[in-house]
């Protein structure tokens, strides 16, 4: 009976360690917390872009990975490119912005 309890305890500890290892971040994969943070950043940037009278008519895609925001799409002026970049930088948690917007 005592051996059985030790075996079950060791098994539970191994399962706990495996669970933490599976949720850990790696260079190629982000953790659950990072994913949620990135989703919040993406939502805030999209909301600010949609609320801006100058930029709301453009289709600007926003993707965020580990705090790096990437903007892509087409706009009709360099001013729109700059303004979209400034808006992305204004969101808390943004580490950098890759502005891949193209002027038509």
VOPAGU-2260 file (C-alpha; in pm, 1 decimal, decimal comma):
REM VOPAGU-2260
SITE   aa  ch    i         X         Y         Z
SITE  UNK   A    0       0,0       0,0       0,0
SITE  UNK   A    1     283,7     238,9      87,0
SITE  UNK   A    2     459,6     162,1    -244,1
SITE  UNK   A    3     137,3     235,0    -429,6
SITE  UNK   A    4     104,7     578,7    -263,7
SITE  UNK   A    5     465,2     665,0    -350,1
SITE  UNK   A    6     406,9     557,5    -711,3
SITE  UNK   A    7      90,4     769,2    -739,6
SITE  UNK   A    8     267,0    1070,1    -585,1
SITE  UNK   A    9     557,9    1040,5    -829,4
SITE  UNK   A   10     316,7    1006,1   -1120,4
SITE  UNK   A   11     129,8    1321,3   -1013,9
SITE  UNK   A   12     454,1    1517,0    -981,9
SITE  UNK   A   13     563,5    1403,3   -1329,4
SITE  UNK   A   14     227,1    1505,9   -1475,7
SITE  UNK   A   15     255,3    1846,9   -1309,7
SITE  UNK   A   16     607,5    1900,2   -1445,3
SITE  UNK   A   17     495,2    1793,7   -1794,5
SITE  UNK   A   18     203,1    2037,5   -1780,3
SITE  UNK   A   19     428,5    2331,5   -1691,5
SITE  UNK   A   20     678,4    2232,8   -1959,7
SITE  UNK   A   21     403,3    2216,9   -2222,1
SITE  UNK   A   22     281,5    2569,1   -2136,8
SITE  UNK   A   23     627,9    2721,5   -2139,0
SITE  UNK   A   24     732,9    2956,0   -2414,7
SITE  UNK   A   25     989,8    2853,9   -2671,3
SITE  UNK   A   26    1167,2    3060,8   -2936,0
SITE  UNK   A   27     925,1    2932,4   -3201,1
SITE  UNK   A   28     606,9    2912,0   -2996,7
SITE  UNK   A   29     453,2    3166,6   -2762,6
SITE  UNK   A   30     302,7    3086,0   -2425,2
SITE  UNK   A   31     -66,1    3117,9   -2349,6
SITE  UNK   A   32      -8,2    3447,4   -2167,7
SITE  UNK   A   33     187,6    3591,1   -2460,5
SITE  UNK   A   34     -87,6    3481,3   -2700,0
SITE  UNK   A   35    -351,5    3658,5   -2491,7
SITE  UNK   A   36    -134,9    3971,2   -2464,4
SITE  UNK   A   37     -82,8    3970,6   -2841,6
SITE  UNK   A   38    -456,7    3931,8   -2900,1
SITE  UNK   A   39    -528,1    4230,2   -2677,0
SITE  UNK   A   40    -268,3    4441,6   -2857,6
SITE  UNK   A   41    -408,5    4341,2   -3198,9
SITE  UNK   A   42    -762,3    4426,3   -3090,5
SITE  UNK   A   43    -659,3    4766,8   -2953,2
SITE  UNK   A   44    -463,8    4858,3   -3268,4
SITE  UNK   A   45    -750,7    4750,2   -3495,8
SITE  UNK   A   46    -996,4    4947,5   -3285,7
SITE  UNK   A   47    -785,1    5262,9   -3297,2
SITE  UNK   A   48    -732,8    5229,3   -3673,6
SITE  UNK   A   49   -1107,2    5179,5   -3731,2
SITE  UNK   A   50   -1187,3    5478,5   -3511,4
SITE  UNK   A   51    -953,7    5712,9   -3697,1
SITE  UNK   A   52   -1142,5    5915,8   -3959,4
SITE  UNK   A   53    -841,0    5928,3   -4191,2
SITE  UNK   A   54    -762,3    5553,4   -4181,5
SITE  UNK   A   55   -1097,1    5381,8   -4133,9
SITE  UNK   A   56   -1165,1    5355,8   -4508,9
SITE  UNK   A   57    -852,1    5143,6   -4568,1
SITE  UNK   A   58    -821,8    4766,1   -4528,1
SITE  UNK   A   59    -527,4    4741,7   -4289,4
SITE  UNK   A   60    -440,3    4399,7   -4149,6
SITE  UNK   A   61    -288,2    4381,0   -3803,3
SITE  UNK   A   62     -97,4    4083,5   -3663,9
SITE  UNK   A   63      94,2    4069,9   -3337,5
SITE  UNK   A   64     353,3    3817,9   -3223,0
SITE  UNK   A   65     545,4    3859,1   -2898,9
SITE  UNK   A   66     467,0    4230,7   -2888,2
SITE  UNK   A   67     576,2    4296,5   -3247,3
SITE  UNK   A   68     291,1    4447,0   -3450,1
SITE  UNK   A   69     286,5    4397,9   -3826,3
SITE  UNK   A   70      70,7    4624,5   -4038,7
SITE  UNK   A   71      -7,8    4522,4   -4395,4
SITE  UNK   A   72    -241,7    4636,9   -4669,5
SITE  UNK   A   73    -281,3    4922,4   -4914,2
SITE  UNK   A   74    -326,7    5293,3   -4845,1
SITE  UNK   A   75    -325,7    5593,6   -5076,2
SITE  UNK   A   76     -58,9    5814,5   -4918,5
SITE  UNK   A   77     261,6    5812,3   -4718,6
SITE  UNK   A   78      78,7    6012,4   -4450,9
SITE  UNK   A   79    -155,7    5717,0   -4398,9
SITE  UNK   A   80     143,3    5482,9   -4361,7
SITE  UNK   A   81     298,6    5711,2   -4100,1
SITE  UNK   A   82     -22,7    5766,2   -3908,5
SITE  UNK   A   83     -99,7    5392,7   -3891,5
SITE  UNK   A   84     249,3    5329,9   -3756,2
SITE  UNK   A   85     208,8    5600,6   -3493,6
SITE  UNK   A   86    -124,4    5455,1   -3384,0
SITE  UNK   A   87      28,3    5107,2   -3349,4
SITE  UNK   A   88     316,8    5246,2   -3142,6
SITE  UNK   A   89      72,4    5421,2   -2910,2
SITE  UNK   A   90     -70,3    5094,0   -2776,8
SITE  UNK   A   91      70,7    4975,4   -2444,9
SITE  UNK   A   92     273,4    4654,2   -2474,0
SITE  UNK   A   93     396,4    4710,6   -2830,8
SITE  UNK   A   94     769,1    4635,3   -2853,1
SITE  UNK   A   95     811,9    4725,5   -3220,0
SITE  UNK   A   96     610,1    4788,4   -3537,0
SITE  UNK   A   97     677,5    4638,4   -3879,5
SITE  UNK   A   98     495,4    4873,1   -4110,5
SITE  UNK   A   99     446,3    4683,9   -4437,6
SITE  UNK   A  100     172,7    4912,7   -4571,2
SITE  UNK   A  101     199,1    4983,5   -4943,7
SITE  UNK   A  102     102,3    5314,2   -5105,5
SITE  UNK   A  103    -112,8    5252,3   -5416,3
